[in-house]
Amino acid sequence: MSNLLRNCGDNSQGKSLLFKDADLINNALYQEQNGIKPHYAWYDYKTQKPITPKGWLVISNIEKCIVVYRRSDGKMIINEGVQGDFCYC
């Protein structure tokens, strides 16, 4: 896991929101531990189906959306896009 900062958009004062990958994954783990079920997946509009496992929404703003999901081998994956890239399933 990288210690580099990921730009996650801007706050209301125009300052960059910077998070480490560990922060994003820890947020998803926190949601999981508190009983929040994963609901968001990367969506393929051609096939009309989700193409990733369901994950937890950790960042959503006007610029970007970040969903963290767990692979079948247990590793956590950070998926970044815009709001229209994901669906609620």
Phi and psi in degrees as GROMACS dihedral restraints (atoms count N, CA, C in turn):
[ dihedral_restraints ]
;  ai    aj    ak    al  type     phi  dphi    fc
    3     4     5     6     1   -83.3    20    10
    4     5     6     7     1   145.6    20    10
    6     7     8     9     1   -93.4    20    10
    7     8     9    10     1     1.8    20    10
    9    10    11    12     1   -69.6    20    10
   10    11    12    13     1   153.1    20    10
   12    13    14    15     1   -87.8    20    10
   13    14    15    16     1   139.4    20    10
   15    16    17    18     1  -105.2    20    10
   16    17    18    19     1   128.1    20    10
   18    19    20    21     1   -76.3    20    10
   19    20    21    22     1   118.1    20    10
   21    22    23    24     1  -110.4    20    10
   22    23    24    25     1    27.0    20    10
   24    25    26    27     1   105.2    20    10
   25    26    27    28     1  -164.0    20    10
   27    28    29    30     1  -122.0    20    10
   28    29    30    31     1   150.0    20    10
   30    31    32    33     1   -85.5    20    10
   31    32    33    34     1  -175.6    20    10
   33    34    35    36     1   -67.2    20    10
   34    35    36    37     1   -19.0    20    10
   36    37    38    39     1   -92.9    20    10
   37    38    39    40     1     3.9    20    10
   39    40    41    42     1    85.6    20    10
   40    41    42    43     1     5.8    20    10
   42    43    44    45     1   -86.4    20    10
   43    44    45    46     1   145.2    20    10
   45    46    47    48     1   -67.9    20    10
   46    47    48    49     1   137.2    20    10
   48    49    50    51     1   -91.4    20    10
   49    50    51    52     1   113.0    20    10
   51    52    53    54     1  -115.1    20    10
   52    53    54    55     1   128.7    20    10
   54    55    56    57     1  -136.0    20    10
   55    56    57    58     1   147.8    20    10
   57    58    59    60     1   -80.5    20    10
   58    59    60    61     1   155.5    20    10
   60    61    62    63     1   -56.6    20    10
   61    62    63    64     1   -37.8    20    10
   63    64    65    66     1   -60.9    20    10
   64    65    66    67     1   -37.0    20    10
   66    67    68    69     1   -63.3    20    10
   67    68    69    70     1   -42.7    20    10
   69    70    71    72     1   -66.8    20    10
   70    71    72    73     1   -44.0    20    10
   72    73    74    75     1   -66.8    20    10
   73    74    75    76     1   -40.7    20    10
   75    76    77    78     1   -63.4    20    10
   76    77    78    79     1   -33.7    20    10
   78    79    80    81     1   -64.5    20    10
   79    80    81    82     1   -42.7    20    10
   81    82    83    84     1   -65.4    20    10
   82    83    84    85     1   -40.9    20    10
   84    85    86    87     1   -64.3    20    10
   85    86    87    88     1   -38.6    20    10
   87    88    89    90     1   -61.3    20    10
   88    89    90    91     1   -44.8    20    10
   90    91    92    93     1   -61.0    20    10
   91    92    93    94     1   -43.0    20    10
   93    94    95    96     1   -63.1    20    10
   94    95    96    97     1   -43.8    20    10
   96    97    98    99     1   -64.8    20    10
   97    98    99   100     1   -27.3    20    10
   99   100   101   102     1   -92.9    20    10
  100   101   102   103     1    13.5    20    10
  102   103   104   105     1    83.5    20    10
  103   104   105   106     1    10.0    20    10
  105   106   107   108     1   -80.3    20    10
  106   107   108   109     1   121.6    20    10
  108   109   110   111     1   -82.4    20    10
  109   110   111   112     1   146.3    20    10
  111   112   113   114     1   -70.7    20    10
  112   113   114   115     1   138.6    20    10
  114   115   116   117     1  -134.3    20    10
  115   116   117   118     1   -10.9    20    10
  117   118   119   120     1  -108.5    20    10
  118   119   120   121     1   136.3    20    10
  120   121   122   123     1  -138.9    20    10
  121   122   123   124     1   152.3    20    10
  123   124   125   126     1   -65.9    20    10
  124   125   126   127     1   133.8    20    10
  126   127   128   129     1  -114.8    20    10
  127   128   129   130     1   132.5    20    10
  129   130   131   132     1  -100.0    20    10
  130   131   132   133     1   111.5    20    10
  132   133   134   135     1   -72.0    20    10
  133   134   135   136     1   -23.2    20    10
  135   136   137   138     1   -69.9    20    10
  136   137   138   139     1   -45.5    20    10
  138   139   140   141     1   -91.1    20    10
  139   140   141   142     1    -9.6    20    10
  141   142   143   144     1    61.0    20    10
  142   143   144   145     1    37.2    20    10
  144   145   146   147     1  -140.1    20    10
  145   146   147   148     1   151.2    20    10
  147   148   149   150     1   -69.0    20    10
  148   149   150   151     1   144.2    20    10
  150   151   152   153     1  -115.1    20    10
  151   152   153   154     1     1.9    20    10
  153   154   155   156     1  -125.9    20    10
  154   155   156   157     1   162.9    20    10
  156   157   158   159     1   -63.6    20    10
  157   158   159   160     1   161.6    20    10
  159   160   161   162     1   -66.1    20    10
  160   161   162   163     1   145.1    20    10
  162   163   164   165     1  -139.3    20    10
  163   164   165   166     1  -179.3    20    10
  165   166   167   168     1   -99.7    20    10
  166   167   168   169     1   133.9    20    10
  168   169   170   171     1   -77.4    20    10
  169   170   171   172     1   119.0    20    10
  171   172   173   174     1  -111.4    20    10
  172   173   174   175     1   -28.0    20    10
  174   175   176   177     1  -138.5    20    10
  175   176   177   178     1   132.1    20    10
  177   178   179   180     1  -148.4    20    10
  178   179   180   181     1   114.2    20    10
  180   181   182   183     1  -143.7    20    10
  181   182   183   184     1  -174.2    20    10
  183   184   185   186     1   -66.1    20    10
  184   185   186   187     1   -23.4    20    10
  186   187   188   189     1   -94.7    20    10
  187   188   189   190     1   -33.5    20    10
  189   190   191   192     1  -159.3    20    10
  190   191   192   193     1   162.1    20    10
  192   193   194   195     1  -135.0    20    10
  193   194   195   196     1   133.6    20    10
  195   196   197   198     1  -126.5    20    10
  196   197   198   199     1   126.5    20    10
  198   199   200   201     1  -120.8    20    10
  199   200   201   202     1   135.3    20    10
  201   202   203   204     1  -111.5    20    10
  202   203   204   205     1   127.5    20    10
  204   205   206   207     1  -128.5    20    10
  205   206   207   208     1   161.2    20    10
  207   208   209   210     1  -100.4    20    10
  208   209   210   211     1   125.6    20    10
  210   211   212   213     1   -71.9    20    10
  211   212   213   214     1   168.5    20    10
  213   214   215   216     1   -63.4    20    10
  214   215   216   217     1   -24.0    20    10
  216   217   218   219     1   -88.5    20    10
  217   218   219   220     1     3.8    20    10
  219   220   221   222     1    95.7    20    10
  220   221   222   223     1   -11.2    20    10
  222   223   224   225     1   -73.7    20    10
  223   224   225   226     1   146.9    20    10
  225   226   227   228     1   -93.6    20    10
  226   227   228   229     1   135.6    20    10
  228   229   230   231     1  -119.1    20    10
  229   230   231   232     1   134.6    20    10
  231   232   233   234     1   -97.4    20    10
  232   233   234   235     1   123.6    20    10
  234   235   236   237     1  -118.0    20    10
  235   236   237   238     1   122.6    20    10
  237   238   239   240     1  -118.4    20    10
  238   239   240   241     1   136.1    20    10
  240   241   242   243     1  -167.6    20    10
  241   242   243   244     1  -155.3    20    10
  243   244   245   246     1  -107.6    20    10
  244   245   246   247     1   168.5    20    10
  246   247   248   249     1   -57.0    20    10
  247   248   249   250     1   -35.2    20    10
  249   250   251   252     1   -72.4    20    10
  250   251   252   253     1    -9.8    20    10
  252   253   254   255     1   -79.2    20    10
  253   254   255   256     1   -17.1    20    10
  255   256   257   258     1  -114.3    20    10
  256   257   258   259     1   154.8    20    10
  258   259   260   261     1  -126.5    20    10
  259   260   261   262     1   155.7    20    10
  261   262   263   264     1   -93.3    20    10
  262   263   264   265     1   118.0    20    10
